[in-house]
Amino acid sequence: MTEMKLDNTAPGQPGADTWSDEDLDLLRQTVRRFVQQRLQPLEAAIDQADDVSPELDAKIRQEALELGIYGFNFPQNLGGPGLSVKARCVIYEEITQTSMPLVEALGHLPLTLAYCDSGQKAGLLKEIVSARKLMTYALTEPGAGSDLGAIQTRGVSVEGGWLLNGSKQFISNAQTADYIVVLSCTDPAAPIKRRLSTFIVRKDNPGIKGMVRYQKMGWRGYHLNGFSLEDCFVPHEDVLGAPGQGFEVMMSCINTDRVFSAFRAWGIARRAQDMAIEYARERKAFGARLADHQAIQFMLADNDVELRAASLLAHEAAHLTDIDDPQARIAASRAKLYATEMGSRVVDRVMQIFGGMGYMTELPIERFYRDMRAFRIGEGTSEMQRIQIARHILQH
């Protein structure tokens, strides 16, 4: 099959309304081939080493850029391909069937960059979209995760810029990022929507102190870091958005990030289910294939239903987010909650189908089991999603 290469400069590139089923199928096969042939063979070694070398990470990013899928979630006005929501969902479904550090290298970029001013667009934004530089954002603190009102990091206006003081934890790839977008409280007396500001802290800033890397149960090779900010000076030109606009800046990407989490969980669960189906067809026990035993059939059927339900919720959330529908926030919460909890149930059943072999490191099932657990915590815990959903249904 011919390979598709996305190119946001080509006049004939399929846009939001011109993707045919054939286009989407070709896109799916192209991304699937890259994931299965290039990325999945790297997973075991990365998991064992709990690291990805900078050279390999840069090489994968470049390959994704050449294929045209790096920054696939970005609109054209931010330097991305401006794909339709259907095309983005196809890519979501395929890239999520590899491990966390490798998914990260494919460039699902933060939409907070929409708040770049003209100078930041000419510099920072171009560097990020071209995969030359990496960016992450730092929200979580020892006493503040989903509760933005509890943010303790302070930003104080000084001559020429701002001084930041505080600490952050569980920040994705802070140690290897070139830019860290730090959420800070700049007006403690203001309402929450005007209390916070976002600052671009550069890698070489001497105010970044005590960078640590956490050891984790899963997501091995994917860095989670903690650090402190001590009189960290940030010039005015490195404020992202206006001062006091931090809440809006961070919320601008929360729906898409939660939808991505839903797809990530779905992708791992779908891959595990496919492995279980193949194994059940081949493995024999008590004189019959596992696939012929009703107990196994029931587990596979439950997985199938749950995967289908999660897929529908994720696609609905992606569509509503794409059209900026007022229901998008709750749709993203539903998708994130259900898909991430579904994923743990599906992988648990798959491990049961594989029996003792599923528990061994020779197969990726045990890694799926470890990796899946964290999705119920990151990007807003399951409990936070339930709170948001309950408030919504009780108010309407």
Steps between C-alpha positions, in 0.01 A plus 500: 500500500621851421625700795336830583715792604321798650619837374334819619659697217360288217198659329336163445527391863165366627343757730226497759224418253679301230621182673349201322479153652786400272711791628431402860580136436829591334585728792419220747716247317792745479496581871435137598798384298725756669378402847522125447822482302699788647374565853366179652834314455663767721260465792655215699851648505368843600288348777797303633737798490229739626633756256512616140832637385487863381635383165222243450234744618621764254515245219142383558377858512674573172353189339152601619561848361605358163192278497290808570338393827711705743272766645204334328259655753599859410291729279662666201522839669739344753710330235322166505327308219149608602359147478131421528383352829446165323860497380630594845297221657648249255847609610398489866379141459826385342775687685358401839580136431857544616660595832477840669850634420459405133154654474648816650769511231232523230421859589153549645574867568343722770230733373604756763732619225200669340567779753843578354544862398660594169854481637440162664344367180804600299738337748372247749199376302701430184760312703234283666304418184819411313604258780824692556398590856274335759247657734308381803278672754522498879175518693510236776651583839541304825180658630321575174406275212150534359431778755640806324385718786767338717793598274779630726763596242515877501586743224595853609540786255847656499684732266519340157295194584396264780656300781359150556529301822344163576520132415347263247472122490397222259584720201533312171850517349600817689861380511526467123270784390645819355207705630281449807174693512454565873162582653544750783282709728556869427202657681397297809204729576342468154231249398645171373451594135719811542736374770746299290753568224709278274872551448742347252803385697798410283713192560814692593326729752714498819184534710408135433631303799503142627378325185412140592362209304240275663515122482163359395303177487428542131552741210867403507713715276252787538653758733304653787697766683485731798686828547503827690504860381716733706493867399455377145499809280277494192502804268174660389537357149480146644155540655260271312173684461433811708576515875194365681401285202664180625178319587367557148831398341515170689131421452538551124660158464334304780224351280738386227741357758222300663380374163859396424512312834180319403651396168826399667315263733285372214806437282676285760180310580426441132849364440466268801162377377640425153777296660247312713282416199798361309619302802152358569477374143835318522539380860342170600391389845299192602485383141356819352614846395467769765268672255258209534471535879202708606688664788754643253228599255326701773820689586567582136138609451513729805822652368345556159200685643712716728743590223212597274341717769830673576561564131159661456552726802848602385387578147204700625725702732749562220223622268340730760840643594579559134186710447539675839165367621405601858454128579862422408634531855261241640537277195878500557450414866269212411743365242802533726324341798351206315789420266769508766302281741390273215862453398595356837211254487579388145871447564421311820276259307763462228761409761259239636454354152877471454537347844852473641654607170317832519673573831846446353711777350548304176165641391390865523179413689651568842632833370153590373371417849755731666464781249122505503473580870643851474236623255243504780715760679655728237310779318247511783428198718196277452353660811538849352325387182213358704467826691485699176247264342280492812495879529405525134209256514366647826501851355315407179 
